[in-house]
Amino acid sequence: MKLVRGGLRRRQFEAFIADATDVLFRAGHLMTGDAGSAEDLVQETFIRVARRWDRVRVMDHPVAYARRVLVNLAVTEAERRSRQRAELAPQPTWSEPADQAAAGALSEVEVKAEFRWALAKLPPRERAVLVLRYWADLPTAEVAAILGCSAGTVKSSASRGAARLARVLPQPSPAGNPASPYEESESTHADR
């Protein structure tokens, strides 16, 4: 395996890593729902890009190429990662916040955690479409190119993914408090 060697090429690759790391990590974190897995994806992406650096460095958008590598890795390895990782349902602990600012901060953290939990429940391809289309803010055509599918497939996957996400996310209860995503009500069991 030939990795990046030589002064100029090495500096270019190091600059590329500095520019691309945050973008790739955010996409990987949304794709996997786990910071450690996202870091692993980013590292594997950089290794694969390094193997092809002579071709990648002359591309118009090397970060877009790296993002495609990352998404392909995330989609194809999602099943393997899920088998390795035992799913443990977090047990929320509720305590009385000291003030309104603390209550707001706790609420924001809870909403983000619930969203990541719900996003992780989607099939890998739908998750990839939602992350690339709405969080990376890529046009439909570019998402289709990254995933190797048609624009129509991207649109239908986005629609199905958004609908599933809406079903998975906790719905506000009549009292205005969202239901916990970690607890199933008796009515949910009766509907099965």
N, C-alpha and C positions, 0 to 999 in steps of 0.2 A: 504494500500500500504506500503510495507516494503522497505525503501530506505537503503542505505549503513550506517551501524552502526558498532561500534567497532573500536578500535585504528588502528590495522594493516590493516584491510579491508578498512577503511576510507582513510588511507595514500596511499594505493595502488590505490584507486579510484581517489584521488586527483592527483597522479602522472600520471595516465592514462589521466585525463582531460588535464593536462599540455602538455602532449605529443601529444594528438590527436586534440586539438582545432584548430590549424592553418590549418592542413590538411582538417579537416571537414569544416571549414569556407570557404576555397578556393573552395572546391567542391560545397558547398551550394550556394556560391555567383555566380559561373558559372551556376549552375542549375537554380537559380531563377532570376539572373540579378539584385538583390537588396540586399544590405548589411543588411538591417533590417530583411528581410525575411530569409536571410542566418543565421543570429544570432538566430532567432526563431527556425529554423530547427536544429541548433546545440544544442540549449537548450533542445528541445524535444527529440533529439537523446540521450543526456546525461541522461535525465529522464528515458527513456526506457532502456538504458544500466544499470542504477543504479538499476532498478527493478529486473534485472537478473544478477547482479554483481557476485554472487557466481559462476554462470556458466561461465560468460564471462571472469573473471579474470584468469581462468585456460586454456583458449583457447590459441592456438599457436599464433594467430594474432587478438587480441581484437580490434585493430583499423580497421581492415578489416571488422569485424562484425559491428562496429559502422558505417562505411561508407555505408554498405549495408542497415542498418536501415535508415540512412539519405537519401539515394537515393530512397528507397521505400516511405518514407514520401514525398519527393519532387515530385515524379511521381504521387502518388495517390492524393496529395493535390494541384497539380498545377491548376486544374480546379477551386477549391474552392478559391484559392488565386487570380486567375485572375478575378473572379466575384467580389471580394471585392475591388480590386484595379482598379481605373479608369485610363485608359491609356491616358496620356497627352503627346502630341508630343512636345519635347523640341524645342524651337526656338533658333537656333544658332545665336549668336551675333558675328560679325566679326569686329575686329579692327586691325590696323596695328601694328605688333609686334615691340618692341623696337630694337631688334637685332636678329641675326641668331640663337643664342642659345635659345632665347625665342620662336622663330618661330618653331624650332625643338621640343621643349618641348610641345608647343601647338599642333603641328601636331601629336605627339605621343599620347597625351591625346585624341585627336579627333579619332584616329584610334582605340584605346582601347574602347572608348565609342561606336563607330559604330559597333565594333565586338560584344560587349555585347548586343547591341540593336538587332543585327542580330541573335545572339544565342537565345535570348529570344523569337524570332518569330518561332522557331522550336517546333514541338510537344515534350512534356515532355520526352518520351522514347528515341527519337532520340537525344535530348539534353543530356540525361543521358549517352547514349552510347558514344557520342563525348567527353564529359567531362571525363568519366572514362577511355576511351581508349587512348585519346591523351593528356589530361592534367594531369590525375593521372598516366598515362603511365602504365596501367594495361594490362596484356595479355588478349586476346580475351576470353579464357576459364574462367578467373576470372570475367570478365565483365558479361559473360553469367550466371555464378553462382550467382552473385549479383542480376541480374535482373530476374533470374528464367526463362531463355530461352536458346535456343540452340546457339552454336557458329555461325552457319549459320545465325541465326536471328540477332546476333550482327553485323556480317559482312555486311548484307544487310541494316540494320538500319544505320550503319556507312556510307555506300555508299550513301544512300538516304539523310541522314542528311548533309553530306558534299556537295552533289549536291544542296540541298535546301539552304544551307548556302552560297554557291557561287552565287546562283540566288538572294538572299536577300541582300548580301553585295553590296555596291555601286561599280560600275565599273568605271575605269578611263575614263574620257572624252578625246576626241582627243587632247585637249590642255594639258593633263597630270594632270588635277585637278580632283580628284574623285567627282562624283556626290553625293549630299547630300542624305542620306537615308530618310530624313524627307520630302523631296519634291518629288512629282511625276511629271514627265514631261508630256507634252501633248501627246507625242507618246505612253506613257504607257496607258493613257486613251483610245486612239484610238485602242490599241491592245485588249482591253477587249471585 
